């Protein structure tokens, strides 16, 4: 997975392919994190 530092969040699709990578602390209730998750759920 070539993780350079911690913390890191790697989001995989059902096929096991990486679709997103967030490096550093992530606030999952932030507008940007919500937008990323909404786009992934929508299939964009």
C-alpha positions as CSV (number, residue, x, y, z in Angstrom):
1,X,0.0,0.0,0.0
2,X,3.1,2.3,0.1
3,X,2.1,4.0,3.3
4,X,4.6,6.8,3.9
5,X,3.4,8.0,7.3
6,X,0.7,7.5,9.9
7,X,-2.1,8.1,10.3
8,X,-3.5,7.3,6.9
9,X,-7.0,6.3,5.7
10,X,-7.3,4.1,2.6
11,X,-10.7,3.6,1.1
12,X,-11.2,0.6,-1.1
13,X,-14.0,-0.3,-3.5
14,X,-15.7,-3.7,-3.4
15,X,-13.1,-5.0,-5.8
16,X,-10.3,-4.1,-3.4
17,X,-9.1,-1.2,-5.5
18,X,-8.0,2.0,-3.8
19,X,-10.4,4.9,-4.5
20,X,-9.3,7.4,-1.9
21,X,-6.4,8.1,0.4
22,X,-6.4,10.6,3.2
23,X,-3.1,11.3,4.9
24,X,-3.0,12.7,8.4
25,X,-5.8,13.2,10.9
26,X,-9.2,13.2,9.3
27,X,-12.3,14.8,10.7
28,X,-15.0,12.7,9.3
29,X,-17.7,15.2,10.1
30,X,-16.0,18.0,8.0
31,X,-17.6,19.2,4.8
32,X,-14.8,17.9,2.7
33,X,-14.8,14.4,4.2
34,X,-18.6,14.3,3.8
35,X,-18.3,15.4,0.1
36,X,-15.7,12.6,-0.5
37,X,-17.9,10.0,1.0
38,X,-21.0,11.3,-0.8
39,X,-19.2,11.1,-4.1
40,X,-18.0,7.6,-3.4
41,X,-21.5,6.4,-2.5
42,X,-22.9,8.0,-5.6
43,X,-20.4,6.2,-7.8
44,X,-18.6,9.3,-9.1
